[in-house]
């Protein structure tokens, strides 16, 4: 099998960061809609979600 067709293996930290960002987008959109400032809240919640996801993922990925 060539290198192009091999699946990349994501670490637990990468998975947790992706989940955190996804949750941040949803939460930011909801809060932003309620406060009429979607752009601000999406940006804040994405940053918080990525940070929390990377931190939580670090507990499961002992690198």
BALUM-489063 format. One record per residue: x negated, y, z of N, C-alpha, C, O, CB in turn. Coordinates in pm, 1 decimal. Glycine has a CB too. Example, Ala and Ser with C-alpha at 12.3 -4.5 7.8 and 13.67 -1.06 7.14 Angstrom:
! BALUM-489063
       nx       ny       nz      cax      cay      caz       cx       cy       cz       ox       oy       oz      cbx      cby      cbz
  -1319.0   -569.0    780.0  -1230.0   -450.0    780.0  -1320.0   -330.0    780.0  -1423.6   -331.9    846.5  -1130.8   -447.3    904.6
  -1285.0   -225.0    708.0  -1367.0   -106.0    714.0  -1290.0      3.0    787.0  -1340.9    113.8    803.9  -1408.4    -59.8    572.5
//
This chain:
! BALUM-489063
       nx       ny       nz      cax      cay      caz       cx       cy       cz       ox       oy       oz      cbx      cby      cbz
    -84.1   -117.1      0.0      0.0      0.0      0.0    -89.3    124.3      0.0   -184.3    132.3     77.9     96.1     -0.7    121.8
    -59.7    219.3    -85.4   -142.4    338.7    -94.9   -114.3    433.4     21.9    -12.9    422.0     90.7   -118.2    410.0   -228.7
   -205.7    525.7     41.6   -190.3    621.8    150.4    -69.8    712.7    130.0    -11.8    761.2    227.2   -315.6    705.4    163.8
    -31.4    736.2      4.5     81.6    823.7    -24.1    213.6    764.4     25.1    305.7    837.9     60.7     89.6    851.3   -173.3
    222.4    633.9     26.8    348.7    568.9     60.1    356.2    521.1    204.4    458.2    466.4    246.2    370.9    453.1    -31.4
    250.1    540.8    280.4    252.1    500.8    419.8    332.9    601.6    501.0    327.2    722.2    477.0    108.9    488.2    475.0
    406.4    550.3    595.4    482.9    639.8    681.5    388.5    704.7    781.3    298.9    640.3    835.8    597.0    563.7    754.6
    410.5    832.8    804.0    330.6    899.2    906.6    388.4    863.7   1042.6    509.8    852.4   1059.6    327.9   1054.0    885.5
    300.3    846.8   1137.3    344.7    812.3   1271.7    344.3    938.3   1356.2    239.7    998.7   1380.0    254.4    702.3   1334.9
    461.2    976.3   1400.4    473.8   1094.1   1484.9    449.8   1055.2   1630.1    490.9    948.4   1675.4    612.7   1159.7   1468.1
    383.7   1142.6   1700.3    362.6   1118.6   1842.3    488.0   1157.5   1919.6    577.7   1222.9   1866.2    239.7   1197.1   1894.0
    492.9   1116.9   2044.4    607.5   1152.4   2128.4    616.6   1303.0   2147.3    726.2   1358.4   2156.1    597.9   1083.0   2264.5
    502.7   1368.9   2153.6    503.1   1514.9   2169.4    565.5   1581.9   2047.3    643.3   1676.2   2062.0    359.5   1567.5   2191.4
    532.8   1534.9   1927.5    590.1   1592.5   1805.8    740.6   1568.6   1798.3    816.1   1657.0   1757.6    521.8   1533.9   1682.4
    783.4   1449.7   1837.2    926.4   1420.0   1837.7    999.7   1508.8   1937.8   1105.5   1563.6   1906.9    950.3   1271.9   1870.5
    944.3   1522.5   2056.0   1008.4   1603.7   2159.4   1012.0   1750.4   2119.4   1109.2   1820.0   2148.9    935.4   1587.6   2292.8
    907.6   1798.4   2052.6    906.2   1936.9   2007.2   1013.9   1959.1   1901.7   1083.1   2060.9   1904.1    768.0   1974.2   1951.3
   1028.2   1865.1   1809.9   1132.3   1876.4   1707.7   1272.0   1875.7   1766.9   1359.1   1951.2   1723.8   1119.4   1764.2   1608.0
   1292.7   1790.9   1864.9   1423.4   1786.6   1931.9   1447.5   1916.9   2007.3   1558.6   1970.0   2005.4   1431.8   1665.8   2028.9
   1344.9   1968.5   2073.4   1358.1   2094.7   2146.2   1391.2   2210.6   2054.8   1474.1   2295.0   2089.0   1231.4   2124.7   2221.5
   1327.2   2216.0   1938.6   1356.2   2322.2   1841.6   1499.2   2309.3   1790.1   1569.8   2409.2   1776.4   1256.1   2317.3   1723.6
   1541.7   2186.7   1761.7   1678.1   2164.8   1712.1   1782.2   2209.8   1814.0   1879.7   2276.6   1779.5   1699.3   2017.0   1677.8
   1760.7   2173.2   1937.6   1853.2   2215.6   2043.4   1848.0   2367.6   2059.0   1950.8   2431.4   2082.1   1818.5   2145.8   2178.1
   1729.3   2425.0   2046.6   1714.9   2570.6   2056.1   1792.5   2644.2   1948.9   1851.2   2748.9   1976.0   1569.7   2608.8   2047.5
   1793.7   2591.0   1827.2   1870.2   2653.7   1719.4   2018.8   2653.1   1752.2   2087.1   2754.1   1735.2   1844.8   2581.6   1585.8
   2068.2   2540.7   1798.6   2211.2   2529.7   1830.1   2248.5   2621.5   1946.1   2346.0   2696.3   1937.9   2247.9   2384.0   1864.2
   2171.5   2615.6   2053.2   2201.6   2699.1   2170.0   2188.8   2847.0   2134.6   2271.8   2928.2   2175.4   2107.6   2664.0   2287.7
   2085.3   2881.8   2059.0   2066.7   3021.1   2018.3   2179.5   3071.7   1930.5   2221.1   3187.0   1942.7   1935.9   3036.6   1945.5
   2229.1   2987.0   1842.6   2340.4   3027.4   1756.7   2467.5   3050.3   1838.4   2541.8   3145.3   1813.7   2365.6   2921.2   1648.6
   2491.5   2963.5   1934.7   2611.8   2978.3   2018.1   2602.6   3104.8   2104.3   2695.8   3185.2   2106.6   2631.0   2853.4   2108.4
   2491.3   3122.2   2174.5   2476.1   3241.8   2258.5   2477.3   3367.9   2172.5   2538.9   3468.2   2208.5   2345.3   3234.5   2340.7
   2408.9   3361.7   2059.4   2405.4   3477.1   1969.3   2541.9   3514.0   1915.4   2572.9   3632.3   1901.4   2312.7   3449.8   1854.9
   2623.3   3415.4   1885.1   2759.1   3442.9   1837.7   2842.1   3508.2   1947.8   2920.7   3599.4   1921.9   2827.1   3313.2   1789.7
   2823.9   3460.9   2070.2   2900.4   3517.1   2181.9   2858.0   3659.7   2216.2   2940.0   3740.2   2260.3   2885.3   3429.0   2304.4
   2730.1   3691.0   2195.9   2678.9   3823.7   2231.2   2660.9   3914.5   2109.4   2614.8   4027.8   2123.9   2546.7   3810.0   2304.1
   2695.3   3868.2   1993.1   2682.4   3944.3   1867.1   2537.7   3983.9   1836.5   2512.7   4091.0   1781.3   2768.7   4070.0   1873.2
   2443.7   3897.9   1872.2   2303.3   3920.8   1839.1   2238.0   3785.2   1808.2   2155.0   3736.2   1884.7   2228.5   3994.3   1956.8
   2276.5   3726.8   1696.6   2234.8   3591.2   1661.9   2083.8   3582.1   1640.2   2020.2   3488.7   1689.2   2308.1   3544.4   1536.8
   2026.6   3675.8   1569.0   1883.8   3670.0   1538.2   1795.7   3667.4   1662.0   1699.8   3590.5   1669.2   1845.7   3787.0   1453.1
   1827.9   3750.1   1757.7   1750.3   3755.5   1880.9   1758.0   3623.9   1956.3   1655.4   3570.2   1997.9   1798.8   3869.4   1969.3
   1878.3   3571.5   1974.6   1895.7   3452.4   2055.8   1844.0   3326.3   1988.1   1796.4   3235.3   2056.0   2040.2   3435.3   2090.1
   1852.2   3319.1   1856.6   1794.5   3203.1   1788.9   1642.5   3202.7   1807.2   1582.9   3098.6   1834.8   1831.4   3203.4   1638.0
   1581.2   3319.2   1791.8   1435.8   3327.7   1808.9   1393.5   3291.3   1951.4   1297.6   3216.6   1970.8   1386.7   3468.6   1774.4
   1464.2   3343.7   2049.7   1430.7   3314.7   2189.3   1448.2   3166.5   2219.5   1361.4   3104.8   2281.3   1517.6   3398.5   2284.1
   1559.5   3109.7   2176.5   1587.9   2969.3   2209.4   1499.2   2872.0   2132.3   1468.1   2764.5   2183.5   1733.9   2937.8   2181.1
   1458.0   2906.6   2011.5   1363.3   2821.0   1938.8   1229.4   2818.6   2013.0   1169.0   2712.8   2030.2   1344.0   2871.3   1792.0
   1184.0   2935.9   2056.4   1056.5   2941.9   2128.9   1064.7   2863.1   2259.5    973.6   2786.8   2291.7   1017.6   3088.4   2157.8
   1171.8   2881.0   2333.7   1187.4   2807.0   2458.7   1200.2   2656.8   2433.3   1140.7   2576.2   2504.8   1309.9   2857.9   2535.4
   1277.4   2619.5   2331.9   1295.0   2477.7   2300.3   1165.3   2411.4   2258.1   1137.5   2298.1   2297.5   1397.9   2461.3   2191.3
   1085.6   2481.2   2178.1    957.0   2425.1   2136.2    862.5   2409.5   2254.2    793.2   2308.5   2266.0    892.7   2513.1   2029.3
    859.7   2509.1   2341.0    773.4   2501.4   2458.8    814.3   2390.3   2554.5    730.4   2314.3   2602.8    774.2   2633.3   2531.7
    942.5   2381.9   2580.7    992.0   2277.2   2670.9    971.7   2139.6   2607.8    931.7   2045.3   2676.1   1141.8   2299.7   2704.2
    999.1   2127.7   2477.9    980.8   1999.8   2409.5    836.0   1954.2   2410.6    808.5   1836.3   2432.9   1029.7   2009.6   2267.2
    743.5   2045.7   2386.8    601.4   2009.8   2387.9    555.5   1970.2   2527.5    473.6   1879.7   2543.3    516.5   2126.0   2336.3
    608.5   2038.1   2628.2    572.0   2005.4   2766.0    625.9   1868.5   2805.1    553.2   1786.0   2860.5    624.7   2112.4   2862.6
    751.3   1844.9   2776.5    811.7   1716.3   2809.3    746.6   1604.4   2728.6    722.6   1496.1   2781.9    962.9   1719.7   2783.4
    718.2   1628.4   2603.5    653.2   1528.5   2519.9    513.3   1496.9   2566.8    464.9   1385.7   2545.8    649.3   1574.9   2377.5
    447.3   1591.8   2629.5    313.1   1569.9   2682.6    310.2   1470.2   2796.4    208.6   1404.5   2819.1    254.6   1699.5   2728.7
    420.7   1458.1   2868.3    427.3   1361.0   2977.4    429.9   1217.9   2924.2    383.2   1125.4   2990.8    550.8   1387.0   3064.0
    485.0   1200.1   2803.5    497.6   1066.5   2747.1    384.4   1031.3   2653.0    370.0    914.5   2616.9    627.7   1053.8   2675.3
    303.8   1127.3   2611.8    196.2   1106.0   2514.4     61.9   1134.7   2581.8     17.4   1249.4   2581.8    215.6   1196.9   2387.9
     -2.2   1035.6   2637.9   -124.1   1059.6   2718.2   -249.4   1081.7   2634.1   -341.9   1000.7   2639.4   -147.7    942.8   2811.0
   -253.8   1188.4   2557.6   -372.2   1219.1   2477.2   -457.7   1322.0   2542.4   -561.5   1359.5   2488.0   -333.3   1265.9   2340.6
//
